[in-house]
Amino acid sequence: MKTVIRRMTLDDLDEVLKIEREVFPDSWSRKSFEFEVIHNKYSLPLVITLQNKVVGYSIVWKLFEEFHIANIAIHPQMQNRGLGSYFLQEILNLSMEQDYALLEVRESNQAAIHLYKKFGFLKLGIRTRYYANGENALIMKKQLKKTANNYPVRLNITQKSVEG
Ligand SMILES: CC(C)(COP(=O)(O)OP(=O)(O)OC[C@H]1O[C@@H](n2cnc3c(N)ncnc32)[C@H](O)[C@@H]1OP(=O)(O)O)[C@@H](O)C(=O)NCCC(=O)NCCS
């Protein structure tokens, strides 16, 4: 199975938005993604593809010393096979000049919190009622090393899982 991580383009947005709307209650608009792809000079918009199909994406903001993971998602039918871990590992490896990675995550999002903790993110604080439904966000931070992050990641992907 060929997995590729590359910069997001406008042509990816239909597939990206399909995933975004399935996984997030307060999903980003097409305009927000267009801004990240075309205009935001601090942004690193990425997709991960499997057999040329977009199975996940992420938006990272490189804000001087901060590597801010603003958005990351894997297609619901492709979750729990190691793709999120593989993608996050590769994303963190793009952070060479930044000192730390930071992100917000819903307090109830056990899958994401588990993933971030596995990669050494620690809880830094809480943003109260951060989300539209009133839910709190955990702020999580990881100090970055100036060397590549190498975690043991095992992908569990078969032809059947790609075809759905
Ligand atoms: C968070 C997300 C990107 C993880 O992607 P993934 O492809 O499922 O990740 P992996 O398969 O690598 O699994 C990562 C770990 O989470 C665990 N996990 C998966 N679902 C879980 C759940 N519901 N509860 C607890 N842990 C869970 C896996 O077992 C794995 O742990 P392990 O490596 O210790 O076995 C994916 O769940 C997702 O896209 N969620 C919706 C969008 C989202 O919430 N993004 C984060 C916003 S802050």
The ligand as an ORCA input file, in Angstrom:
! r2SCAN-3c Opt
* xyz 0 1
  C      -7.393     11.283     16.402
  C      -7.219     10.528     15.075
  C      -6.530     11.442     14.076
  C      -6.361      9.276     15.309
  O      -6.190      8.622     14.056
  P      -6.084      7.020     13.944
  O      -5.713      6.709     12.555
  O      -7.305      6.388     14.468
  O      -4.870      6.769     14.921
  P      -4.131      5.377     15.229
  O      -4.805      4.263     14.503
  O      -2.700      5.610     14.998
  O      -4.427      5.178     16.775
  C      -3.831      6.002     17.715
  C      -4.055      5.470     19.104
  O      -5.367      5.851     19.562
  C      -6.040      4.693     20.066
  N      -7.447      4.896     19.909
  C      -8.162      4.864     18.764
  N      -9.460      5.101     19.031
  C      -9.535      5.274     20.383
  C     -10.598      5.580     21.286
  N     -11.863      5.755     20.841
  N     -10.312      5.721     22.605
  C      -9.057      5.575     23.059
  N      -7.998      5.293     22.251
  C      -8.248      5.155     20.939
  C      -5.472      3.563     19.263
  O      -5.673      2.327     19.909
  C      -4.022      3.952     19.202
  O      -3.379      3.661     20.419
  P      -2.150      2.631     20.509
  O      -1.173      3.056     19.466
  O      -1.687      2.810     21.911
  O      -2.760      1.297     20.220
  C      -8.584     10.021     14.536
  O      -9.265      9.341     15.566
  C      -9.487     11.133     14.005
  O      -9.346     11.553     12.863
  N     -10.450     11.574     14.827
  C     -11.411     12.581     14.381
  C     -10.768     13.939     14.236
  C     -10.142     14.395     15.522
  O     -10.720     14.251     16.592
  N      -8.938     14.973     15.405
  C      -8.219     15.493     16.532
  C      -8.623     16.893     16.779
  S      -7.742     17.618     18.138
*
